Amino acid sequence: MSLRVAVIGCGPIGNRHADLYQADPLAELVAVCDIRKDRCDTAAQRLGVPGFYDAPTMLATIKPDLVSVATGGIEYGSDHYLPTIQALAAGCHVLCEKPICNTIPEAEKMVACAKKHQRCFAIDFNHRFTDAAKVAKKWVDDGLIGHQLFINMSMWIKNPNESSPFYMIKALNPHSVDVMRHFGGDICAVHAFCTTAPGRTIHTTMSMNVRFTSGAVGHLSASYDIERGHPMERCEVAGVKGRLVLDDMWREATLYPAGNPIKQVYTNPVFGGHRDFVDTFRNRIHRFLEQVSAGTAPDAIDGSGADGLAAQKVLQGAIDSVVTGGVIQL
């Protein structure tokens, strides 16, 4: 039996969510919602579902099983809080776009609300749900890396938009930090630096050093200043038994076993593989539908709200480090 799904937020990402729900056999798209009437009406007409201009009315009228929150707001996250709380309180499972929220106190309330109502709450961390990332995670879980020594992560994309001084840190790097935590576990200390590219008025490139609770160390380079068209992501995980490199989120994963010149490589196939970036959303959304349909416990959801909160705490630590110049203990 398919889950009845509604999408709150009818911008480009919300429309993408809606399209993927309509194409997924585990879901039935039953409504869309946006406070902007023009966007709501356009999406509702295109998708052939009812449109609503406020979330409480939509939730009370349609009573969906699951809601995607794809709103934006300040630092591309402030408008996630209220509709998520409303949907969870209405008994819905929620998939929220990243970042979970632009402030830590509100993000904590979102996670607490999901726990109170025993609902599944997830974040659209689509980078960890690709086939290449799954292969890399299996190498880690199978012990082929061994005791971890370091994780180096890079993510960059051209984004000319500007808002707060730390917009790039909060809006881009939930993905970066989630990938690092996905492979290395919790992060307990942060030290960061930022620079501003010519013609920009906010911090647009960051270098961040971290320590994991495991004792491993790591580094993140992130930028809103690199032109599109190039690879945009690289993750390297090294341990005493081997090293892996994940190039982009789906393109290729390579395992370099220690003391063995023969490496293993997963390459995205031409037929049956990821066709484009949209497929990363497809995989993430389908996994959440699978877990909710199977009755997965809320605290066992992949890419959960708790993971989203943990990532934002790391990023807030980076911001605090830039401001103070010191190492921030989390």
Buried (B, 14 or more C-beta within 10 A) or exposed (E): EBBBBBBBBBBEBBBBBBBBBBEBEBBBBBBBBBBEEEBBBBBBEEBEBBBBEBBBEBBEEBBBBBBBBBBBBEBBBBBBBBBBBBBBBBEBBBBBBBBBBBBBEBBBBBBBBBBEBEBBBBBBBBBBBBBBBBBBBEBBEEEBBBEBBBBBBBBBBEBEEBBBBBBBBBBBBBBBBBBBBBBBBEBBBBBBBBEBEEEBEBBBBBBBBBBBEBEBBBBBBBBBBBEEEEEBBBBBBBBEBBBBBBBBBBBBBBBBBEEEEEEBEBEBEEEEBBEEEEBBBBBBBBBBBEBBBEEBEBEEBBBBBBBBBBBBBBBBBBBBBBEEEEBBEB
